[in-house]
Amino acid sequence: MVATKFTHSPFLDLPLEIREQIYGGLLMDPSCKSVQMLRTSQQIYAEAQPFLFKRPLAFASQFDFYDWVRRSSPPNLRHVQCIYIKLLDVIAYEGLDPAAIQAYQKNSPSPIVRSYEDDLVRFTAALKGVPNVRNLTLYKNHTVAESDPFRDFYRSCFALITKNFSTLRCLTFYVDQVPLEFLSSLRSLQSLRFTGFSLSSPMDTLKVLQKLSKLEEVNLFGPPPGISFQQRRGYTGPKTIHSVTADVIRGIHPLKSFTICEIRDPLSKVVEYFFESSLLAALGQTHGRSLRTLRISTDFLPSAESRDTLFYLLSTSILQHLELGWPGLDGKVVDALPPSLRSLQITVSGTLTPEDLVSRLVSRKSQLTNLTEVVIRTDWRESEAKELSSKIEMAIGKLKTVGTRATKGKWYPIILDDVNN
């Protein structure tokens, strides 16, 4: 990008600190269309360019990541803080013959092995090029059968994370065929987001997480697709383990934020992996006084026992931010809201109507004195009827009359939209 000459602007008379706040506000959003401002003057170009690298950067494959690092200058790469990388199998990317994978053997001198080795060398070099990353997301396509060498490749990728990003603060990975021992070296980790499944047993998972003294946030998005296939009799492939159980939650350091986003596998024998009473009871016992944010989203109606355990957890907590959404959510949840609550995002359904929600909230206004923000959400899978939309608007208006900021939103049970794309 070539900066054009421009006459002096009053903008440049502002203190640099103020200008940098403006650059950040305009350029840190990945969907930003304000990059043309870099053309206004050489000084603005020099001051604002680093913010293009500080914003979250997403790559459709590790190969795109390699090429981008190669084309970027080292000074700019040092500003990179947040990256998303989708891992692709090299045989699919390079158009290699999938039948050749059947003859794959570790350490054999075949072209297949060299392709994966070259991929790992490039991945290593690219990671070294962005040494200041603090927020990393790795995921892969769960809907495509993967080869053994690709599985070896991405397991090696996780080992590289500990060597290159020892000060990583936030890690998200939607890859379950990996052992969790690599996490032990990430002593600065504050936020961990994954499926809750891996190749590590609950006992080994607990030992690993207990070493992360700075961990404040755990987000579970599972179970992984295909878990029911691994439960079939006669399955001989690598078996993914349900790693995060009630005992794990009970044994780790107190958390400030916890998320469950559970999508039911209709073929699985297990209905509830995370939104179940023993795990929720453990959450309340160990984290009830430290937890400030709780998000729970499922695409099924949890059991009555699980719901009652959650309501008890809520009523005895000091939560400040709460997000809830599942089919059949009923008004009892409003009765369990803690007085400490400041913001609420909740899904209305046939059981919990907008009128019922508002009526219950208003009746508890004297108790919920800290509640200043409410988002009323509808299920993303259902077409919103005009009647429901009108009722939500009326509910929002009534909440505003009692001094509560209220808006309308959509409930999405999957937060990272492209995980399975």
Beta strands, then each sheet from edge to edge (+ up, - down):
strand 1: 57-59
strand 2: 82-87
strand 3: 135-140
strand 4: 170-174
strand 5: 191-194
strand 6: 197-198
strand 7: 217-222
strand 8: 241-242
strand 9: 257-262
strand 10: 293-298
strand 11: 321-325
strand 12: 343-347
strand 13: 373-379
strand 14: 405-411
sheet 1: 1+ 2+ 3+ 4+ 5+ 7+ 9+ 10+ 11+ 12+ 13+ 14+
sheet 2: 6+ 8-
end
